[in-house]
Amino acid sequence: MGILYFKITLKNFFNIYFLISVLFPSLFIFFVDLPNLKRENLSKEAKIAKIIAIIYIIVGPAIYLFFRII
């Protein structure tokens, strides 16, 4: 009973709203913040922001699909 309840709870948590709440900020970082950081010659911060945005863009949909499948 406990494992099934935990699985259902996780499946309900990782819904389309989770996907939207992960993708929109990461796309904002990638397309708005990253060019601003490059324009201000903050290359180190731009590189970190780019890595974080790419990770969110990949991991967010992967987690969403994983919990839609199980």
TAWOPE-V841651 format. One line per field, one symbol per residue. phi: phi as a letter, one per 20 degrees, with the letter a starting at -180 (. if undefined). psi: psi as a letter, one per 20 degrees, with the letter a starting at -180 (. if undefined). Layout:
BEGIN
phi = ???
psi = ???
END
This chain:
BEGIN
phi = .ffffffffffffedffffffeffffffgfedfgfffffeldfffffffffffffffefgfffgfgfffe
psi = ggggggghgghhgmahhgggiggghhhgggiggghgghhjkmhghhgghgggggghhghghggghgihg.
END
